[in-house]
Amino acid sequence: MMLSIFEGSEGRLREAKIITRQTSDGRGTISFRNYIVEFPYSLKDKLGIGKLLAVNTIKENNYLILEIADIIPMHYGMISLDASVPREIRDEIMRKVEESWYSAEEREKWIDAITYPLGYILEINNENIVFKKGYFPPLLGSSVKILNKAVYTKFVCSNSNISLGNILNEDIRLNVDLEKAIRYHLGIFAFTGSGKSNLASLIVRKALDNLPNTKVVIFDVSMEYAILLLDKLIDIESKLISLDRISTNFLDAGRRFIRSHVIPDDIIDLKDKIRKSAEILYQKERMKQLYVPPQGLTFLTYGDIIDLIRKQIEDKYTAISQKPLLYTFLSKLDNFMRDRKLTSDDIVDESINQLLDEIETMGREAHLKDNSSLFTFIAGIRSYISLGIQETEDYDIEKLSIEILDPSENSPRLFIIELPNLEEGRQVVASIINQVYNRRKRMYSDNPKILFIIDEAQEFIPYDTKQKDKSEASSEAIEKLLRHGRKYHLHALISTQRLAYLNTNALQQLHTYFISTLPRPYDRQLLAETFGISDMLLDKTLELEPGQWLLVSFKSALPHDVPVFFSADNNLQLIREFLNKL
């Protein structure tokens, strides 16, 4: 039975350590358990970062699962060598040690594997193995075994046919439960050049190919996703949406597409075919201009009126004599909405005129001046209502939101909304998310499921929001989406270079993290504390090449909470294959 669970080679548990450091915010401390396992030097090629081990515990037939965070070649001759030994002797010892590394003799050398517990126990019961959450202290000096390929796959990978790439140091494809990962929100965190957009495009591609009831909305500030998903834009019903005017013919559209989009170096030689693809997009009428009203809000809602009244009450410059009338306005507005079963998201129409007449009469009976702020406010509402809601042919946020939520088979499944102007983009992001959220809340449905991709998330959900640059509006909308969207089948993937700049309330809602190179220690420490991962393991992300990732998922993408290093499939290779067929 043991041979069917473990590989034949094994090591010994030599040492247990507890490492304590300050938390990233400096307000407390956090501790991690580390275990040092000694392996024969001959196993150096079998051991690597992310390898899973099992060690005997104080409970019989229960093994504690350990993950290797680092490996260090050790030599007996170096153990007591320090500066107190004369230099000539030190040089001679180190020369002999260097020679012995490549000799067949292994008695004086070994491998130290620095490991940490995953919080899982492998229980062997008769002919069955069970992985369960828990911790039993391991036995020092006991044998440490390596999980074989079949058991590793059962423990780490999801039982699905959706794969994102190859697990590093293992000849195994990383299969994930993408539907569950999307349901509980995702995050991609890495420095510039690590392949964030490539991975996000790969996830979008897998979702469109395997989850037929899922639509994807991408907010693209870098002008790159239209190329990274060019084949999907052409092959399936989709929309490429811009705030700028669309070209009047397909030739101009192709030239403009090339000028305005970022083309990765790996496919720059296919520029002509990319231009031809853009012409096809135009001819298929997939390009749309989004009309955004100057005021930023599409319609005035009852919630807006409530907020405006409250702001007048809180304003220190509002006359004391008017504040009781403003409180009365709020009370009567509440009764008005209750009687008509209205919500704060409903649009104000002419039916409110009766209430405005009543408040205006009360103001005159209170001998308010004609130029008082209350009368001016009421006049403003009347003026807005008199404009009416005019139906136009423009493709606006309301039409876009209706199309996003449209469950019919022939409706678009992919929307790429290009937002090169950040300030305007924040307002658009807030308006679209709020519109979709409010409509889904009023008319609940589980079809379609919507995945919002928020690129450069630090620009939309910053730690320090401001009303002036519209970041307050976008942050509130995205935080609402992350907090409450799941029960309405609205989900998010956020991608960013810096965790430190993100709204921490939003960060806490993510269950799946894809992590690559994060040069700043604060970002790595924050992730270590969030998921209880060893600092040493996260420091290894500094050694990852572009396209390589550490996946950490809390009961969503993977069956168990196991950090996994993997190399993602190359999305650009798929684009190259598509373009070469044109």
Backbone hydrogen bonds, N-H to C=O, Kabsch-Sander energy under -0.5 kcal/mol:
donor,donor_aa,acceptor,acceptor_aa,energy
4,S,1,M,-0.5
5,I,1,M,-0.5
5,I,2,M,-1.3
6,F,2,M,-3.3
7,E,146,I,-2.9
11,G,144,V,-2.8
12,R,38,E,-2.3
13,L,142,S,-2.3
14,R,12,R,-0.7
14,R,36,I,-2.3
15,E,36,I,-1.6
17,K,34,N,-3.4
19,I,32,F,-2.9
21,R,30,I,-2.3
23,T,28,G,-2.3
26,G,23,T,-1.7
30,I,21,R,-2.8
32,F,19,I,-2.6
34,N,17,K,-3.0
35,Y,115,T,-2.6
36,I,15,E,-2.7
37,V,35,Y,-0.6
37,V,113,A,-2.5
38,E,12,R,-3.3
39,F,37,V,-0.6
39,F,111,I,-3.0
41,Y,109,K,-0.7
43,L,40,P,-1.9
44,K,41,Y,-1.7
46,K,43,L,-1.6
47,L,43,L,-1.2
50,G,68,I,-2.7
51,K,48,G,-1.9
53,L,66,L,-2.9
54,A,145,K,-2.5
55,V,64,L,-1.8
56,N,143,S,-1.0
57,T,59,K,-0.5
57,T,62,N,-1.1
58,I,137,P,-1.5
60,E,58,I,-0.6
62,N,59,K,-1.5
63,Y,122,L,-2.9
64,L,55,V,-2.4
65,I,120,Y,-2.3
66,L,53,L,-2.4
67,E,116,Y,-2.2
68,I,51,K,-2.4
69,A,114,I,-3.3
70,D,114,I,-1.4
72,I,112,D,-2.8
74,M,110,W,-3.2
76,Y,108,E,-3.4
78,M,75,H,-1.6
79,I,76,Y,-1.1
81,L,78,M,-0.6
82,D,80,S,-0.7
85,V,82,D,-1.6
90,R,86,P,-2.6
91,D,87,R,-2.9
92,E,88,E,-1.8
93,I,89,I,-2.6
94,M,90,R,-2.8
95,R,91,D,-1.9
96,K,92,E,-2.0
97,V,93,I,-2.3
98,E,94,M,-2.4
99,E,95,R,-1.9
100,S,96,K,-1.8
101,W,97,V,-1.1
101,W,98,E,-0.5
102,Y,99,E,-0.7
103,S,100,S,-1.3
109,K,106,E,-1.0
110,W,74,M,-2.1
111,I,39,F,-2.8
112,D,72,I,-2.9
113,A,37,V,-3.2
113,A,111,I,-0.6
114,I,70,D,-2.8
114,I,112,D,-0.6
115,T,35,Y,-3.0
115,T,113,A,-0.7
116,Y,67,E,-1.6
118,L,65,I,-2.0
121,I,132,K,-3.2
122,L,63,Y,-3.4
123,E,121,I,-0.7
123,E,130,V,-3.2
124,I,61,N,-2.5
124,I,122,L,-0.5
125,N,123,E,-0.7
125,N,128,N,-2.8
126,N,124,I,-0.5
128,N,125,N,-2.6
130,V,123,E,-2.3
132,K,121,I,-2.3
132,K,130,V,-0.5
134,G,119,G,-2.4
139,L,56,N,-2.1
140,L,138,P,-0.6
141,G,13,L,-3.7
142,S,139,L,-1.8
144,V,11,G,-2.5
145,K,54,A,-2.7
146,I,9,S,-0.8
147,L,52,L,-1.8
148,N,5,I,-2.6
152,Y,148,N,-2.7
153,T,149,K,-2.4
154,K,150,A,-2.0
155,F,151,V,-2.3
156,V,152,Y,-2.8
157,C,153,T,-1.8
158,S,175,N,-2.5
160,S,158,S,-1.9
163,S,161,N,-0.7
164,L,174,L,-2.1
165,G,174,L,-0.5
166,N,567,S,-2.1
167,I,172,I,-2.7
168,L,565,F,-2.1
170,E,167,I,-1.4
172,I,170,E,-1.5
174,L,165,G,-2.9
175,N,173,R,-1.0
176,V,162,I,-2.6
177,D,557,A,-3.0
178,L,176,V,-1.3
181,A,177,D,-2.2
182,I,178,L,-2.6
183,R,179,E,-1.8
184,Y,180,K,-1.5
185,H,182,I,-1.6
186,L,492,A,-2.2
187,G,512,T,-2.0
188,I,494,I,-2.8
189,F,514,F,-3.1
190,A,496,T,-1.7
191,F,517,T,-2.5
194,S,191,F,-1.6
199,L,195,G,-2.3
200,A,196,K,-2.8
201,S,197,S,-2.4
202,L,198,N,-1.9
203,I,199,L,-2.4
204,V,200,A,-2.4
205,R,201,S,-2.6
206,K,202,L,-2.5
207,A,203,I,-2.3
208,L,204,V,-2.6
209,D,205,R,-2.1
210,N,206,K,-2.0
211,L,207,A,-2.5
214,T,211,L,-2.0
215,K,449,K,-3.2
216,V,413,R,-2.8
217,V,451,L,-2.9
218,I,415,F,-3.3
219,F,217,V,-0.5
219,F,453,I,-2.9
220,D,218,I,-0.8
220,D,417,I,-2.7
221,V,219,F,-0.7
227,I,224,E,-0.8
228,L,224,E,-2.0
229,L,225,Y,-1.8
230,L,227,I,-1.4
233,L,229,L,-2.2
234,I,230,L,-1.5
235,D,231,D,-2.8
236,I,232,K,-2.1
239,K,414,L,-2.4
240,L,286,R,-2.9
241,I,239,K,-0.7
241,I,416,I,-3.0
242,S,288,K,-2.6
243,L,418,E,-0.5
253,A,249,N,-2.1
254,G,250,F,-2.1
255,R,251,L,-2.2
256,R,252,D,-2.8
257,F,253,A,-2.1
258,I,254,G,-1.8
259,R,255,R,-1.9
260,S,256,R,-2.0
261,H,257,F,-1.1
262,V,223,M,-2.8
263,I,261,H,-0.5
267,I,264,P,-1.5
268,I,265,D,-1.0
270,L,267,I,-1.9
271,K,268,I,-1.2
274,I,270,L,-2.1
275,R,271,K,-2.4
276,K,272,D,-2.1
277,S,273,K,-2.1
278,A,274,I,-2.1
279,E,275,R,-1.9
280,I,276,K,-1.8
281,L,277,S,-2.2
282,Y,278,A,-2.1
283,Q,279,E,-2.3
284,K,280,I,-2.0
285,E,282,Y,-1.6
286,R,281,L,-2.5
288,K,240,L,-2.4
290,L,242,S,-3.0
290,L,288,K,-0.5
291,Y,289,Q,-0.6
291,Y,395,Y,-2.6
292,V,290,L,-0.5
296,G,293,P,-1.8
302,Y,346,D,-2.1
303,G,344,S,-2.5
305,I,301,T,-1.7
306,I,302,Y,-2.3
307,D,303,G,-2.3
308,L,304,D,-2.4
309,I,305,I,-2.4
310,R,306,I,-2.2
311,K,307,D,-2.1
312,Q,308,L,-1.7
313,I,309,I,-2.1
314,E,310,R,-2.4
315,D,311,K,-1.2
318,T,315,D,-1.5
322,Q,319,A,-1.4
323,K,319,A,-0.9
323,K,320,I,-0.6
326,L,322,Q,-1.9
327,Y,323,K,-2.3
328,T,324,P,-2.1
329,F,325,L,-2.4
330,L,326,L,-2.2
331,S,327,Y,-2.2
332,K,328,T,-2.9
333,L,329,F,-2.5
334,D,330,L,-2.2
335,N,331,S,-2.0
336,F,332,K,-2.5
337,M,333,L,-2.3
338,R,334,D,-2.4
339,D,335,N,-2.6
340,R,336,F,-1.3
341,K,338,R,-1.1
342,L,337,M,-2.8
346,D,343,T,-1.4
348,V,300,L,-2.8
352,I,349,D,-1.7
353,N,350,E,-1.9
354,Q,351,S,-0.6
356,L,352,I,-2.3
357,D,353,N,-2.5
358,E,354,Q,-1.7
359,I,355,L,-2.3
360,E,356,L,-2.5
361,T,357,D,-2.2
362,M,358,E,-2.0
363,G,359,I,-2.0
364,R,360,E,-1.9
365,E,361,T,-2.3
366,A,362,M,-1.3
367,H,364,R,-1.7
368,L,363,G,-2.2
372,S,369,K,-1.8
376,T,372,S,-2.2
377,F,373,S,-2.4
378,I,374,L,-2.4
379,A,375,F,-2.5
380,G,376,T,-1.9
381,I,377,F,-1.9
382,R,378,I,-2.4
383,S,379,A,-2.3
384,Y,380,G,-2.0
385,I,381,I,-2.5
386,S,382,R,-2.3
387,L,383,S,-0.8
387,L,384,Y,-0.9
388,G,384,Y,-0.7
388,G,385,I,-0.9
390,Q,388,G,-0.8
391,E,389,I,-0.5
396,D,394,D,-1.3
397,I,291,Y,-0.6
400,L,396,D,-2.6
401,S,397,I,-2.6
402,I,398,E,-2.3
403,E,399,K,-2.1
404,I,400,L,-2.5
405,L,401,S,-1.9
406,D,402,I,-0.5
406,D,403,E,-0.6
411,S,408,S,-1.3
413,R,237,E,-2.7
414,L,237,E,-1.0
415,F,216,V,-2.7
416,I,239,K,-2.6
417,I,218,I,-3.3
417,I,415,F,-0.6
418,E,241,I,-2.9
418,E,416,I,-0.7
419,L,220,D,-2.9
422,L,420,P,-0.8
425,G,421,N,-2.7
426,R,422,L,-2.6
427,Q,423,E,-1.2
428,V,424,E,-2.0
429,V,425,G,-2.9
430,A,426,R,-2.4
431,S,427,Q,-2.5
432,I,428,V,-2.7
433,I,429,V,-2.4
434,N,430,A,-2.4
435,Q,431,S,-2.5
436,V,432,I,-2.7
437,Y,433,I,-2.7
438,N,434,N,-2.9
439,R,435,Q,-2.3
440,R,436,V,-2.4
441,K,437,Y,-2.3
442,R,438,N,-2.0
443,M,439,R,-2.4
449,K,213,N,-3.0
450,I,489,H,-2.2
451,L,215,K,-2.7
452,F,450,I,-0.6
452,F,491,H,-2.8
453,I,217,V,-3.2
454,I,452,F,-0.6
454,I,493,L,-3.1
455,D,219,F,-1.3
455,D,453,I,-0.8
457,A,495,S,-3.1
459,E,456,E,-2.1
460,F,457,A,-1.3
461,I,457,A,-2.9
463,Y,501,Y,-2.4
465,T,463,Y,-0.7
470,K,467,Q,-1.2
471,S,466,K,-0.8
472,E,466,K,-1.9
474,S,470,K,-1.9
475,S,471,S,-2.4
476,E,472,E,-2.1
477,A,473,A,-1.9
478,I,474,S,-2.5
479,E,475,S,-2.6
480,K,476,E,-2.0
481,L,477,A,-2.1
482,L,478,I,-2.6
483,R,479,E,-2.5
484,H,480,K,-2.8
485,G,480,K,-0.6
485,G,481,L,-1.7
487,K,484,H,-0.7
488,Y,485,G,-1.5
489,H,486,R,-1.7
490,L,485,G,-2.5
491,H,450,I,-3.2
493,L,452,F,-2.8
494,I,186,L,-2.1
495,S,454,I,-2.3
496,T,188,I,-2.4
502,L,499,L,-1.8
503,N,461,I,-2.6
504,T,502,L,-0.5
506,A,503,N,-0.7
507,L,503,N,-1.8
508,Q,504,T,-1.7
509,Q,506,A,-1.5
510,L,507,L,-1.3
511,H,184,Y,-1.1
511,H,185,H,-1.3
512,T,185,H,-1.1
513,Y,552,V,-3.5
514,F,187,G,-2.5
515,I,513,Y,-0.5
515,I,550,L,-2.8
516,S,189,F,-2.2
523,D,520,R,-0.7
524,R,520,R,-1.3
525,Q,521,P,-2.8
526,L,522,Y,-2.4
527,L,523,D,-1.6
528,A,524,R,-2.4
529,E,525,Q,-2.3
530,T,526,L,-1.9
531,F,527,L,-2.2
532,G,528,A,-1.3
533,I,528,A,-1.3
538,L,534,S,-1.8
539,D,535,D,-2.4
540,K,536,M,-0.8
540,K,537,L,-0.6
541,T,538,L,-1.6
542,L,539,D,-1.5
543,E,540,K,-1.6
544,L,541,T,-1.3
547,G,194,S,-2.2
548,Q,545,E,-2.4
549,W,566,F,-3.2
550,L,515,I,-3.0
551,L,549,W,-0.6
551,L,564,V,-3.5
552,V,513,Y,-2.7
552,V,550,L,-0.5
554,F,511,H,-3.3
555,K,553,S,-0.9
562,V,560,H,-2.4
564,V,551,L,-2.3
566,F,549,W,-2.9
567,S,166,N,-3.2
568,A,547,G,-2.7
568,A,566,F,-0.6
569,D,164,L,-2.4
571,N,569,D,-0.9
573,Q,570,N,-0.6
574,L,570,N,-1.0
575,I,571,N,-1.7
576,R,572,L,-2.6
577,E,573,Q,-2.3
578,F,574,L,-2.0
579,L,575,I,-2.8
580,N,576,R,-2.3
581,K,577,E,-0.7
581,K,578,F,-0.9
582,L,579,L,-1.3
